[in-house]
Amino acid sequence: MLFGNTSKSVLEEVEKSLSDKFDKEVKIEKSGNLGGGCINNASKIETTAGTFFLKWNARCKADMFLREAESLSELKKAANGKIEVPGVFAVKEVDNTPGFLVLEYLSPGGFGANTDEILGRGLATIHQFENDKYGFYNDNYCGSTPQDNSWKTSWPDFFRDNRLGYLLGLIQKDRSLPTSEMKVYNRLLNKIPDLVPAESKPVLIHGDLWGGNYMVCSKGPVLIDPASYYADREMEMGIMTMFGGFSQQFYSAYNEVNSLPPEWEDRNPLYQIYHVLNHYYLFGGGYSSQALRIAKYFAGG
């Protein structure tokens, strides 16, 4: 067997999990490391049951891969074949051995003339997959940052308490913000019910959809590395507009399926602030001043 640098103990546990999944003995014949990940180890594994994509880590949150698997499974249901989402074949939490996630292997491909259109229509379809509450079945992670997904019936309450308030609490514990800045954020939190629509639909979102969290395979665009929950769909656009990477062709195709309201761009910086604060929480630096500028704009006073 050719294992590359993948831990032999991980591969042995993967073999056991896949054998249980397929109800027959599965052996790994070859494993090769893949690049591109900034948090987890990644490998392509060739087995007697087929070829799979393997992510593994011994130093992440214990349930991180379980939560990612839940997001992927929910997205796959919502996508209804309109856009590719890798299927989940095995998952293990981190304990005394590394955790891992075994996914469908999708062969890399190149951008085509209609890639952005497929991505736009696919995401618009996912944003039509509704729930009766905002949140998700378990708390999960945006990158490595915990997300409070406890259910709420009100979007303003969820965005204020579960997203901005919760993240500001994490920042205060880890990095701390000056009292003067917290006063601005508290004004903002108090104004949230006046700033975001009370009458919106809880729909499934990817949750962390920037240019690095989709890839193009031989079948078209593929959504990866989600942090899913049910939200107002404009929340998705917060991270999508932070770094660019989504063309006018994408937005045109999206709007053909599931048209955004004309005023969504006015609210967009407010939804961006969650991800700007998250970047400050994770990386520090100038993200703090960027978030504060947005907060002051919307908080007024």
HELIX and SHEET records of a PDB file:
HELIX    1   1 LYS A    8  PHE A   22  1                                  15    
HELIX    2   2 MET A   64  ALA A   79  1                                  16    
HELIX    3   3 THR A  115  ILE A  126  1                                  12    
HELIX    4   4 TRP A  155  ASP A  157  1                                   3    
HELIX    5   5 PHE A  158  GLY A  165  3                                   8    
HELIX    6   6 TYR A  166  ASP A  174  1                                   9    
HELIX    7   7 THR A  179  LEU A  195  1                                  17    
HELIX    8   8 GLY A  211  ASN A  213  5                                   3    
HELIX    9   9 GLU A  234  MET A  240  1                                   7    
HELIX   10  10 GLN A  248  VAL A  257  1                                  10    
HELIX   11  11 TRP A  264  PHE A  283  1                                  20    
HELIX   12  12 TYR A  287  ALA A  299  1                                  13    
SHEET    1   A 5 ILE A  28  ASN A  33  0                                        
SHEET    2   A 5 ASN A  41  THR A  47 -1                                        
SHEET    3   A 5 GLY A  50  ASN A  57 -1                                        
SHEET    4   A 5 GLY A  99  GLU A 104 -1                                        
SHEET    5   A 5 VAL A  88  LYS A  92 -1                                        
SHEET    1   B 2 ASN A 140  CYS A 142  0                                        
SHEET    2   B 2 THR A 145  GLN A 147 -1                                        
SHEET    1   C 2 VAL A 203  ILE A 205  0                                        
SHEET    2   C 2 TYR A 229  ALA A 231 -1                                        
SHEET    1   D 2 TYR A 214  CYS A 217  0                                        
SHEET    2   D 2 GLY A 220  LEU A 223 -1                                        
END                                                                             
